Amino acid sequence: MIQFNNVGKRYPGGREGLSGIELHIKAGEMVFLTGHSGAGKSTLLKLTTLIERSSYGQVIVNGKNLTSMKRRQIPYLRRDVGVIFQNHKLLYDRTVFDNVALPLVIAGHNHLEIQRRVRAALDKVGLLEMERRYPVMLSGGEQQRVGIARAVVNKPPLLLADEPTGNLDPQLSEEIMQLFEQFSQFGVTVLIASHDLDLISRLGYRILTLDHGRLVGDVPQASN
Amino acid sequence: MAFRSKKSTETQSKERTLADKRGRGASATVVGIKGAIRAYLLIHLQAVIFSLGQIRRSPASSLMTIAVIGIALALPSGLHLVLKNIQDVSAGWDSASQVSLFLKKDLSDSAVKKLANRLREMREIEEVVEINPQRALQEFRQISDFGDALNTLQENPFPTVLIVEPASSHSAPAAVEALLLRLKIMSGVELAQLDMEWLQRWYALMEIIKRAVLVLAVLLSLAVLLIIGNTIRLAIQSRREEIEVQKLIGATDAFIRRPFIYSGIWHGLIGAFIAFVLINTAVWMLDDSVKQLSQLYGSDFSLHSMSLAISVLLLLMGILLGYLGARLSVGHHLRDIEPR
């Protein structure tokens, strides 16, 4: 699902965001990405959705070679990748329903289909009764779950999350992780960047560790 | 079709195959040509309504901008209307452009008659009136104080004059001018004179004013273009975050562009409508006093309001300017906004 072949990212001014990354994540896998601040976790996720382009090497996502992808093809790549952000990136002048509906509106689904799918997604994250509210009326954990609903409403085969539990207390974090586990069980590939080592090592999935832009650890899933 | 098959497999094998089914991505949303057209119209309708809602949400600032657009459009269209009315008034003057033919003094009466008849047969000419020297002398005596002086003259100083009135199909200044040249070189004609040369000057003046209105229209259209462009630029900037989020979740440039373009079109259209209302209000307010004035001149002239064609043209112009203004702005500023 995700393949990095000797990928590097150099920023203007010479700083190396990533260097020599070799990585392969199979479809349906659930993988954590960890490392200190500035180790390159966010950069790796950005390369996967073409928010940034690699300086060298080859990135393949969902069978598409991102290195040669043209600008106008990028939206169609992103529709197949659900992204969850630490700061949610919700639209605060729209209701929860409208926020979650956005990917479907963009993809041009009809009204009934949108209603059905948004309700299903909100039901999944346990916010069905909040659909008429605005994001500011929700707690941080609830806002994050709206972000997750929006990321999965289009049923993408790949889900990326950048510090999804960064601002949440341990119990809420646990709940969010359980959601991701459920999606993973449905066959969705999940890649989560997190520095909450306690939590992720307890869950026992494959863990990738970055250090100063290099991949220094790849602990496979604990067999249980 | 794609939807139906997807739904049925979904119910059969539940969510286990969910991921690989979604792997087809955007192509799964196409439901034949009819469905594609429907979807296309739907997203445009959404953008049309959404952009109108945006204007409604900030009525004060939107209305101010639209009013400026309206006034800018009303100026040239209003002047055009004034020009049109003046032309209508002066159209009646065309028939006054007669040509006076002063004939040679040694021409016999029968030669004068022959010439007059020849002129009457020309299709450019409506009517020929002969003024013989005796009549001219009499008239002159009546209206001037030189009666006594004229008595001392041994012979009648007046030549025979033929007043030639061009046919209405040949009363345009250029046609009259051509006629004048032809008449000048006819035998027996001493002098041919256009009575209303000032009419030509009037037409020349009107032509200048017409051009000036055109220049004004171009300049003000440019101003409207810039106003709309700037309005859309501000709208883009104030919704920067939203645009970033939309790009992040797979919105195409066209999708993001659409509401802004329609917003520009709304601004132009509503602005043009305001111009339409302004002009018609002005016509309505002026009409009574114009009627009074024209009655004093024994005319039943009243102001014409905008014709349907011109009104439609004005609205179309508003739409076009709105579209172009938004298009310029959007092309320029949307590319700068990329998610970080």
Interface residues (C-beta under 8 A of the other chain):
Chain A: A27 G28 T49 I51 N62 G63 R72 P75 Y76 L77 R78 R79 D80 V83 K89 L90 L91 L102 P103 V105 I106 A107 G108 H109 N110 E113 R150 N154 K155 P156 P157 F186 G187 V188 T189
Chain B: F3 E15 R16 T17 L18 A19 D20 K21 R22 G23 G25 A26 T29 R38 A39 L42 I43 Q46 E241 E242 E244 V245 Q246 K247 L248 I249 G250 A251 T252 D253 F255 E338 P339 R340
